[in-house]
Amino acid sequence: MARRSRLRLEVDARRLQLIEKGIELFGARGYDDVSIDELAKELGISKGLLYHYFPTKRDYWISVLEAASSSLLDATEVDASLPPEVRLERGLDAYLTFVQAYAPAYVALLRGGAEPSVAAVVARTRQRFVDRIVGEVAGAGELPTLRLALRGWVGFVETVSLEWLEKKEVTKEAVVALAKATFFATLAAV
C-alpha cells in the first residue's frame, strides 16, 4: 500500500511539473505558436509521456489555463487588513504584473475567440474576481445591478490591459490609476 501511495505522489508531482512548464511555454508564445514536438522537447519527455498525462494538446492547454487562473487569483489576493483603496490598488498592480509576465498568452487568449472549454476557464476566472469584489464591498448584499456593473468593470480592466500590453503607451501606474478611478465610478453608479 505504501508503494502505491508513493507512486501516486510521483505521478501528481510530474503532472504539476508539466503544468508549470506549460505556463512558462504557453505564457511566452501562446497556444498556436507551440507545437507538441516542441513541448515534448522543452519538457525533456517523449510525446507519448505528454499524451499519457494529457490526451491532447488542448487538454494540456486547458490544464495549464486552470493552473494559470489559480495563480492569477492567488497573486491578486491582498491582505484583508489593509484599507479598501490600498487593497484595490495592490490587487490591480498584481494583476497587471501577472498579465505582463505572460503577455503573449494573455493577449492570444483574450483576443482569440476561444473555444467553449477555454472560454469556460476565462468565464470562471472572471466570475471569481466578481465574487471576490462583491464580498469586499461592505453592505453591498447581492444586488444584481452591482454584479452586472462589476462584470463590466472586469471587462474594462481586461480591455485596458490588452491595449497597455500591445501599445505600451502608458505606464503600469497610469493603468492602475485609471482602473481604480473607474472602479469607484462604477460603484457610485450602482
The 8 nearest C-alpha neighbors of each residue, nearest first, counted from 0:
[[1, 3, 2, 4, 5, 6, 7, 8],
 [2, 0, 4, 3, 5, 6, 7, 8],
 [3, 1, 5, 0, 4, 6, 7, 8],
 [2, 4, 6, 0, 1, 5, 7, 8],
 [5, 3, 7, 1, 6, 2, 8, 0],
 [4, 6, 2, 8, 7, 3, 1, 9],
 [5, 7, 9, 3, 4, 8, 2, 10],
 [8, 6, 10, 4, 9, 5, 11, 3],
 [9, 7, 11, 5, 10, 6, 12, 4],
 [8, 10, 12, 6, 7, 11, 13, 5],
 [9, 11, 7, 13, 8, 12, 14, 6],
 [12, 10, 8, 14, 13, 9, 15, 7],
 [11, 13, 9, 15, 10, 14, 8, 16],
 [14, 12, 16, 10, 15, 11, 9, 17],
 [13, 15, 11, 17, 16, 12, 10, 18],
 [16, 14, 18, 12, 13, 17, 19, 11],
 [15, 17, 13, 19, 14, 18, 12, 20],
 [18, 16, 14, 20, 15, 19, 21, 13],
 [17, 19, 21, 15, 63, 20, 16, 14],
 [20, 18, 16, 22, 21, 17, 15, 23],
 [19, 21, 23, 17, 22, 18, 24, 16],
 [22, 20, 18, 24, 23, 19, 25, 63],
 [23, 21, 19, 20, 26, 25, 24, 63],
 [22, 24, 20, 26, 21, 25, 27, 19],
 [25, 23, 21, 27, 26, 22, 20, 28],
 [24, 26, 29, 28, 27, 22, 30, 21],
 [27, 25, 101, 104, 23, 24, 22, 28],
 [26, 28, 24, 25, 103, 101, 23, 29],
 [29, 27, 103, 25, 26, 32, 104, 24],
 [28, 30, 104, 25, 103, 32, 31, 26],
 [29, 31, 32, 25, 33, 28, 104, 60],
 [32, 30, 33, 29, 34, 28, 107, 25],
 [31, 33, 30, 29, 28, 34, 25, 27],
 [32, 34, 31, 30, 37, 38, 35, 29],
 [35, 33, 37, 36, 38, 32, 31, 30],
 [34, 36, 38, 37, 39, 56, 33, 46],
 [37, 35, 39, 34, 38, 40, 46, 33],
 [36, 38, 40, 34, 35, 39, 41, 33],
 [37, 39, 35, 41, 40, 36, 42, 34],
 [38, 40, 42, 44, 36, 46, 37, 45],
 [39, 41, 37, 43, 42, 38, 36, 44],
 [42, 40, 38, 43, 39, 37, 44, 24],
 [41, 43, 39, 40, 44, 38, 20, 17],
 [42, 44, 40, 41, 39, 45, 38, 46],
 [45, 43, 39, 42, 40, 48, 46, 49],
 [44, 46, 47, 48, 39, 49, 43, 40],
 [45, 47, 49, 39, 48, 50, 44, 36],
 [48, 46, 50, 45, 49, 51, 44, 39],
 [47, 49, 51, 45, 50, 46, 44, 52],
 [48, 50, 46, 51, 47, 52, 53, 45],
 [51, 49, 54, 53, 47, 48, 52, 46],
 [52, 50, 48, 49, 53, 47, 54, 46],
 [51, 53, 50, 49, 54, 48, 14, 59],
 [52, 54, 50, 59, 55, 58, 51, 49],
 [55, 53, 50, 58, 51, 52, 56, 59],
 [56, 54, 58, 57, 53, 50, 59, 49],
 [55, 57, 59, 58, 60, 35, 53, 54],
 [56, 58, 60, 55, 59, 61, 54, 53],
 [59, 57, 55, 61, 60, 56, 53, 62],
 [58, 60, 56, 62, 53, 57, 61, 63],
 [59, 61, 57, 63, 58, 62, 64, 56],
 [62, 60, 64, 58, 63, 59, 65, 57],
 [63, 61, 65, 59, 64, 60, 58, 66],
 [62, 64, 60, 66, 18, 61, 65, 22],
 [65, 63, 67, 61, 66, 62, 68, 60],
 [64, 66, 68, 62, 63, 67, 61, 69],
 [65, 67, 69, 63, 64, 68, 70, 62],
 [68, 66, 64, 70, 69, 65, 63, 71],
 [69, 67, 71, 65, 70, 66, 64, 72],
 [68, 70, 66, 72, 67, 71, 73, 65],
 [71, 69, 67, 73, 68, 72, 74, 66],
 [72, 70, 74, 68, 73, 69, 67, 75],
 [71, 73, 69, 75, 70, 74, 68, 76],
 [72, 74, 70, 76, 71, 75, 69, 68],
 [75, 73, 71, 72, 76, 70, 93, 94],
 [74, 76, 90, 72, 93, 73, 94, 77],
 [77, 75, 73, 74, 72, 90, 78, 79],
 [78, 76, 86, 75, 79, 90, 89, 74],
 [77, 79, 80, 81, 76, 86, 82, 89],
 [78, 80, 81, 77, 86, 82, 83, 76],
 [81, 79, 78, 82, 83, 86, 77, 85],
 [82, 80, 79, 78, 86, 85, 83, 77],
 [81, 83, 85, 84, 86, 80, 79, 87],
 [84, 82, 86, 85, 87, 81, 135, 79],
 [83, 85, 87, 86, 82, 88, 179, 81],
 [84, 86, 88, 82, 87, 83, 89, 81],
 [87, 85, 83, 89, 84, 88, 90, 77],
 [88, 86, 90, 84, 85, 89, 91, 83],
 [87, 89, 85, 91, 90, 86, 92, 84],
 [90, 88, 92, 86, 91, 87, 85, 93],
 [89, 91, 75, 87, 93, 92, 88, 86],
 [92, 90, 94, 88, 93, 89, 175, 87],
 [91, 93, 89, 95, 94, 90, 96, 88],
 [94, 92, 96, 90, 75, 91, 95, 89],
 [95, 93, 91, 97, 92, 96, 75, 90],
 [94, 96, 98, 92, 97, 93, 99, 91],
 [97, 95, 93, 99, 94, 98, 92, 100],
 [98, 96, 100, 94, 95, 99, 93, 101],
 [99, 97, 101, 95, 100, 102, 96, 105],
 [98, 100, 102, 96, 101, 97, 95, 164],
 [99, 101, 97, 98, 102, 96, 26, 27],
 [102, 100, 26, 98, 99, 104, 103, 27],
 [101, 103, 99, 105, 98, 104, 100, 106],
 [104, 102, 28, 106, 105, 29, 27, 101],
 [103, 105, 29, 26, 107, 106, 102, 101],
 [106, 104, 102, 108, 107, 103, 101, 109],
 [105, 107, 103, 109, 108, 104, 110, 102],
 [108, 106, 104, 110, 111, 105, 109, 103],
 [109, 107, 105, 111, 106, 110, 104, 113],
 [108, 110, 106, 107, 111, 105, 112, 113],
 [111, 109, 107, 108, 106, 112, 113, 105],
 [110, 112, 107, 108, 113, 109, 106, 114],
 [113, 111, 110, 114, 109, 108, 118, 107],
 [112, 114, 118, 111, 117, 115, 108, 109],
 [113, 115, 117, 116, 118, 112, 119, 111],
 [116, 114, 118, 117, 119, 113, 120, 112],
 [117, 115, 119, 118, 114, 120, 61, 113],
 [118, 116, 120, 119, 115, 114, 113, 61],
 [117, 119, 115, 121, 113, 120, 116, 114],
 [118, 120, 122, 116, 117, 121, 115, 123],
 [121, 119, 123, 117, 118, 122, 124, 65],
 [120, 122, 118, 124, 119, 123, 125, 117],
 [121, 123, 119, 125, 124, 120, 118, 126],
 [124, 122, 126, 120, 125, 121, 119, 127],
 [125, 123, 127, 121, 126, 122, 68, 120],
 [124, 126, 122, 128, 123, 127, 121, 129],
 [127, 125, 123, 129, 128, 124, 130, 122],
 [126, 128, 130, 124, 129, 125, 131, 123],
 [129, 127, 131, 125, 126, 130, 132, 124],
 [128, 130, 126, 132, 131, 127, 149, 133],
 [131, 129, 127, 133, 128, 132, 126, 134],
 [130, 132, 128, 134, 129, 133, 127, 135],
 [131, 133, 135, 129, 134, 130, 128, 136],
 [134, 132, 130, 136, 135, 131, 129, 139],
 [133, 135, 131, 132, 136, 130, 137, 139],
 [136, 134, 132, 133, 137, 131, 83, 139],
 [135, 137, 133, 139, 134, 132, 138, 140],
 [138, 136, 139, 135, 134, 140, 133, 132],
 [137, 139, 140, 136, 135, 134, 141, 133],
 [140, 138, 137, 136, 141, 142, 133, 145],
 [139, 141, 138, 142, 133, 137, 136, 134],
 [140, 142, 143, 139, 145, 146, 133, 144],
 [141, 143, 145, 144, 140, 146, 139, 147],
 [144, 142, 146, 145, 147, 141, 148, 140],
 [143, 145, 147, 142, 146, 148, 189, 149],
 [144, 146, 148, 142, 147, 143, 189, 149],
 [147, 145, 149, 143, 148, 144, 150, 142],
 [146, 148, 144, 150, 145, 149, 143, 151],
 [147, 149, 145, 151, 150, 146, 144, 152],
 [150, 148, 152, 146, 151, 147, 145, 129],
 [149, 151, 153, 147, 152, 148, 146, 129],
 [152, 150, 154, 148, 149, 153, 155, 147],
 [151, 153, 149, 155, 154, 150, 156, 148],
 [152, 154, 156, 150, 155, 151, 149, 157],
 [155, 153, 151, 157, 152, 156, 158, 150],
 [154, 156, 152, 158, 153, 157, 159, 151],
 [155, 157, 153, 159, 154, 158, 160, 152],
 [158, 156, 160, 154, 155, 159, 161, 153],
 [159, 157, 161, 155, 160, 156, 154, 162],
 [158, 160, 156, 162, 161, 157, 163, 155],
 [161, 159, 163, 157, 158, 162, 156, 164],
 [162, 160, 158, 164, 163, 159, 165, 157],
 [163, 161, 159, 165, 164, 160, 166, 158],
 [162, 164, 160, 167, 161, 166, 165, 159],
 [165, 163, 161, 162, 167, 166, 160, 99],
 [164, 166, 162, 163, 167, 161, 106, 160],
 [165, 167, 168, 163, 162, 164, 169, 161],
 [168, 166, 163, 164, 169, 165, 170, 162],
 [167, 169, 166, 163, 170, 162, 165, 164],
 [170, 168, 167, 173, 171, 163, 174, 172],
 [171, 169, 173, 172, 174, 168, 167, 163],
 [170, 172, 174, 173, 175, 169, 95, 92],
 [171, 173, 175, 170, 174, 176, 92, 169],
 [174, 172, 176, 170, 171, 175, 177, 169],
 [173, 175, 177, 171, 172, 176, 178, 170],
 [174, 176, 172, 178, 173, 177, 91, 179],
 [177, 175, 173, 179, 174, 178, 180, 172],
 [178, 176, 174, 180, 179, 175, 181, 173],
 [179, 177, 181, 175, 180, 176, 182, 174],
 [178, 180, 182, 176, 181, 177, 175, 183],
 [181, 179, 177, 183, 182, 178, 176, 184],
 [180, 182, 184, 178, 179, 183, 185, 177],
 [183, 181, 185, 179, 180, 184, 178, 186],
 [182, 184, 186, 185, 180, 181, 187, 179],
 [183, 185, 181, 187, 182, 186, 188, 180],
 [186, 184, 182, 188, 183, 187, 181, 148],
 [185, 187, 183, 189, 188, 184, 182, 145],
 [186, 188, 184, 185, 189, 183, 182, 181],
 [189, 187, 185, 186, 184, 148, 183, 145],
 [188, 186, 187, 145, 185, 144, 148, 184]]
